[in-house]
Amino acid sequence: VLLGCLVWSVYTGMLMFDMLVTFFVLLALLGLRDAWVRGGARAWIQVGAAIGLGALAKGPVVLLAPLTVAVFTPWWGNRRPDRRWWLGFAGALAIAHVIALSWALPAARAGGEAYGSAILFSQTEERMVHSFAHPRPWWWYLPMLPVLLFPYSVWPPLWRSAVRLLRPRAADSGMRFCLAWTLPVLAALSSISGKQPHYLLPLVPGFALLAARLL
């Protein structure tokens, strides 16, 4: 399903940061799932390392999917997480910050005040609020989705299967995990000023898993 999506087949052949970010997002989400199912420090170290390395690849956008999945854990995990879960997630974020700042702080010091301010603050702020490149309206991704997810966006068997999601409690834990991964992040990316089709790449594997489960 993933290889058949138009957006995936186009961008997998390109050298872009977004495919690297997608890899680290998937690595972090796998770590979150392992932490929930099996527990242990190793899973949280994986989450923290993935977020930190993803931040080095393209900034804090890598945090969106792991953060929303963690926040919606009571929904997809079928029970309320205890204090150890949130302490583990906080520890993972601390690891991510150490990894990201181990490059950012020396780079800011070496590059001077203007460069340091740009990489630590202004670039992220300008992308989110008033993008200096690719500013789009909030709804811009919505008409793009049928194109990006072609041919599945116009494939009747998938949509007939998707009707089942309208039934109460139709989605199992794995489907709710993918919905917590894709829908809130799509809303967050829509609220950010700068938009490009490849910014949605980290969401496409979640769609593929949902589509495969429905079919």
MOGIMO-V250310 format. One record per residue. N is the residue number from 1. RES is the residue in one small letter. PHI is phi in radians with two decimals (999 if undefined). OMEGA is omega in whole degrees, 0 to 359 (NA if undefined). D_FIRST is the distance of its C-alpha to the first C-alpha in whole Angstrom. Layout:
<<N;RES;PHI;OMEGA;D_FIRST> <N;RES;PHI;OMEGA;D_FIRST>>
//
This chain:
<<1;v;999;182;0> <2;l;-1.10;181;4> <3;l;-1.14;180;6> <4;g;-1.44;180;5> <5;c;-1.21;182;7> <6;l;-1.00;184;10> <7;v;-1.11;181;12> <8;w;-1.25;182;10> <9;s;-1.15;179;11> <10;v;-1.33;190;14> <11;y;-1.48;179;15> <12;t;-1.16;178;14> <13;g;-1.60;183;17> <14;m;-1.91;175;19> <15;l;-1.56;182;22> <16;m;-2.41;179;22> <17;f;-1.10;192;23> <18;d;-1.18;177;19> <19;m;-1.22;175;17> <20;l;-1.13;176;20> <21;v;-1.06;179;20> <22;t;-1.04;178;16> <23;f;-1.01;182;17> <24;f;-1.24;174;20> <25;v;-1.08;179;19> <26;l;-1.10;179;16> <27;l;-1.10;179;19> <28;a;-1.16;181;22> <29;l;-1.19;175;19> <30;l;-1.08;177;19> <31;g;-1.12;177;23> <32;l;-1.07;179;23> <33;r;-1.10;178;22> <34;d;-1.12;179;24> <35;a;-1.11;180;27> <36;w;-1.30;185;26> <37;v;-1.41;187;26> <38;r;-1.96;182;28> <39;g;1.29;178;30> <40;g;1.75;184;32> <41;a;-1.23;184;33> <42;r;-1.03;181;30> <43;a;-1.11;181;27> <44;w;-1.22;175;29> <45;i;-1.10;177;30> <46;q;-1.08;179;26> <47;v;-1.06;182;26> <48;g;-1.12;180;29> <49;a;-1.13;180;28> <50;a;-1.13;179;25> <51;i;-1.14;181;26> <52;g;-1.11;179;29> <53;l;-1.22;175;27> <54;g;-1.14;177;25> <55;a;-1.14;176;28> <56;l;-1.16;180;29> <57;a;-1.26;185;26> <58;k;-2.74;173;26> <59;g;1.46;189;29> <60;p;-1.24;180;28> <61;v;-1.07;180;25> <62;v;-1.10;184;23> <63;l;-1.34;189;25> <64;l;-1.00;184;24> <65;a;-1.14;177;21> <66;p;-1.03;181;23> <67;l;-1.18;181;26> <68;t;-1.17;178;24> <69;v;-1.11;178;22> <70;a;-1.13;181;26> <71;v;-1.11;182;28> <72;f;-1.59;180;25> <73;t;-0.96;179;26> <74;p;-1.04;181;28> <75;w;-1.38;183;26> <76;w;-1.48;182;23> <77;g;-1.52;175;25> <78;n;1.18;173;27> <79;r;-2.83;180;30> <80;r;-1.37;177;32> <81;p;-1.22;179;32> <82;d;-1.56;184;35> <83;r;-1.12;181;37> <84;r;-1.10;179;36> <85;w;-1.11;182;32> <86;w;-1.22;175;34> <87;l;-1.16;177;36> <88;g;-1.11;179;33> <89;f;-1.17;177;31> <90;a;-1.09;177;34> <91;g;-1.12;177;35> <92;a;-1.11;178;31> <93;l;-1.12;177;32> <94;a;-1.12;177;35> <95;i;-1.06;180;34> <96;a;-1.07;180;31> <97;h;-1.13;179;34> <98;v;-1.07;180;36> <99;i;-1.11;183;34> <100;a;-1.17;183;33> <101;l;-1.29;178;37> <102;s;-1.12;172;38> <103;w;-1.69;190;37> <104;a;-1.12;183;38> <105;l;-1.18;175;41> <106;p;-1.08;179;42> <107;a;-1.15;179;41> <108;a;-1.14;179;42> <109;r;-1.17;181;46> <110;a;-1.30;185;46> <111;g;-1.50;180;44> <112;g;1.73;187;47> <113;e;-1.10;183;47> <114;a;-1.13;180;45> <115;y;-1.15;179;42> <116;g;-1.08;178;42> <117;s;-1.11;181;42> <118;a;-1.18;185;39> <119;i;-1.34;183;37> <120;l;-1.60;188;38> <121;f;-2.31;197;38> <122;s;-1.18;182;38> <123;q;-1.10;179;35> <124;t;-1.13;180;33> <125;e;-1.09;182;35> <126;e;-1.20;177;35> <127;r;-1.13;186;31> <128;m;-1.41;189;31> <129;v;-1.75;180;34> <130;h;-2.25;188;35> <131;s;-1.07;175;33> <132;f;-1.42;178;35> <133;a;-2.58;176;32> <134;h;1.04;175;29> <135;p;-1.23;181;31> <136;r;-2.41;174;29> <137;p;-1.22;186;29> <138;w;-1.09;185;28> <139;w;-1.53;190;26> <140;w;-1.04;182;24> <141;y;-1.25;187;21> <142;l;-1.07;177;21> <143;p;-1.23;178;21> <144;m;-1.35;187;18> <145;l;-1.02;179;15> <146;p;-1.04;178;15> <147;v;-1.28;184;15> <148;l;-1.14;183;13> <149;l;-1.68;176;10> <150;f;-1.06;7;11> <151;p;-1.58;185;10> <152;y;-1.20;179;8> <153;s;-1.16;180;12> <154;v;-2.11;183;14> <155;w;-1.72;186;12> <156;p;-0.97;181;15> <157;p;-1.00;180;13> <158;l;-1.21;181;11> <159;w;-1.22;175;14> <160;r;-1.12;178;16> <161;s;-1.22;183;15> <162;a;-1.17;178;15> <163;v;-1.04;180;19> <164;r;-1.10;180;19> <165;l;-1.16;180;19> <166;l;-1.31;179;22> <167;r;-1.35;179;24> <168;p;-1.05;177;26> <169;r;1.00;180;25> <170;a;-1.33;184;22> <171;a;-1.44;176;19> <172;d;-1.42;185;20> <173;s;-1.07;181;20> <174;g;-1.14;179;17> <175;m;-1.18;178;16> <176;r;-1.15;175;19> <177;f;-1.01;181;18> <178;c;-1.19;177;15> <179;l;-1.17;177;17> <180;a;-1.17;179;20> <181;w;-1.40;190;18> <182;t;-1.65;189;16> <183;l;-1.18;179;19> <184;p;-1.11;180;22> <185;v;-1.22;175;21> <186;l;-1.06;177;20> <187;a;-1.11;180;23> <188;a;-1.15;179;25> <189;l;-1.14;178;23> <190;s;-1.20;181;24> <191;s;-1.41;179;28> <192;i;-1.43;186;28> <193;s;-1.10;183;30> <194;g;-1.37;183;28> <195;k;-2.43;174;25> <196;q;-2.52;180;22> <197;p;-0.98;185;19> <198;h;-1.28;175;18> <199;y;-1.15;181;19> <200;l;-1.52;183;16> <201;l;-0.94;179;14> <202;p;-1.11;180;15> <203;l;-1.58;187;13> <204;v;-1.12;175;10> <205;p;-1.05;176;9> <206;g;-1.12;176;11> <207;f;-1.09;182;9> <208;a;-1.10;178;6> <209;l;-1.13;177;8> <210;l;-1.09;181;10> <211;a;-1.09;180;7> <212;a;-1.12;179;7> <213;r;-1.16;179;11> <214;l;-1.13;181;12> <215;l;-1.29;NA;10>>
//
